[in-house]
Amino acid sequence: MGGETARGGKKKKGGKAGVKVEVIDLEHELAIEATPLGTAVKAARAASDLDIDLGRLWLSRVARTAVHELGHCFCLDYCVYYACVMQGTTGLAEDTRQPPYLCPVCLKKLTRALADVVGKRDADEGLLRTKSA
């Protein structure tokens, strides 16, 4: 196997030093692609770069949806004022146009909701301290 490459071709002799030139055996390549496994391998090689981009897209959609749903947990309704993560969407096209942040109106609503939650917790802790004292 001295002069063959891993793909079944033969190395070309001559040329620049240190540069390997590979001659592809077209009949062998076409025979492999004709099989179901060869077709799957070819598709996997073409899709390997897309997996990273799809993973990032999926993560951004999940994060945006989670933030939107957490907004509902803090009693924020759908936003009608500005471009906001709390806007309602009817499909993927609208969802991708939705920004990943709160508008000033919704941010103020969230700040007040959190202040109420934190204030109630602090008041409950103060009530517990006075009962135990």
Secondary structure as GFF3:
##gff-version 3
##sequence-region A 1 133
A	DSSP	alpha_helix	26	33	.	.	.	ID=ss1
A	DSSP	alpha_helix	36	73	.	.	.	ID=ss2
A	DSSP	alpha_helix	92	97	.	.	.	ID=ss3
A	DSSP	alpha_helix	104	132	.	.	.	ID=ss4
###
